[in-house]
Amino acid sequence: MGELAADKHVKYIISVEKKKDSFESVVMEHLRLNGAYWGLTTLDILGKLDAVDEEDVISWILKCQDESGGFAGNIGHDPHVLYTLSAVQVLALFDKVDILDADKVSNYIVGLQNEDGSFSGDIWGEVDTRFSYIAICCLSILQRLDKINVDKAVEYIVSCKNLDGGFGCTPGGESHSGQIFCCVGALAIAGALHHVDKDLLGWWLCERQVKSGGLNGRPEKLPDVCYSWWVLSSLIMIDRVHWINKDKLVKFILDCQDMENGGISDRPDDAVDVFHTYFGVAGLSLLEYPGLKPIDPAYALPVDVVNRIFFSKK
């Protein structure tokens, strides 16, 4: 079995951040805050967060905040819950959540909860269980979860549960590994995992492992490194991770590395990107690969960061 080229991945992440004119930077312009979360969390899991200039990162993040309290994907763009969570998560990595006006940020999120308990992503009103997870996760990190109607939020997520045990983006939507992570993660944080049929969902999730050892997002699809996170974290939260072949999955992720220039791709021999590099390294962390910091499956942040948020003496 190959080894994780940790130093190469660190160099790759830092180089992407510096190449402002590259194709990757241009296509990520509108979601740079998500990219910062993927890259910086990867560095932290690898124990190399000190490779970046903390003050530069934080001052840039604060410039992405909108008057509404929400954050945009980059300076001058529109706010959205997707970027708001990334901003809060990155600040948590640096132990700087307290520089935020937590009430202002949480009021932005609270204002996006709908009558039925669902959440819109922004003022334009798209509804998706991803946004339910983001709202619950973000408010929990800010310790403001009591500002929303949690029971209604849980009720809406449960209404998106399917007969196969999985969850969709809205009621009746197809079960998908990414949505399942969002729904299971939200229910875990809200203390409502009893709504999940763990055996039925566990079976659906472990069926996502294909011959190569990789995991796919739904039946008949190709494996993709990012599902190492979405599927594994869900299996861990419902205590069914022993139902897959961990060694084969580790090998699949390691086979997706660019051993020369660093970075991880969706599947072997494809082009690498920050997104898959993060989910590959995070997946290996969940698999307890040696030398990596453990990551929390619900909050998608290193365990020591989560412990600091909830257990440090204020």
PyMOL commands that set and color helices and strands:
alter all, ss='L'
color gray80, all
select helices_A, chain A and resi 6-18+23-27+29-45+49-51+54-63+81-93+97-99+102-110+129-141+145-147+150-158+177-189+193-195+198-206+226-237+241-243+246-255+274-286+303-311
alter helices_A, ss='H'
color red, helices_A
select strands_A, chain A and resi 264-265+272-273
alter strands_A, ss='S'
color yellow, strands_A
deselect
rebuild
show_as cartoon
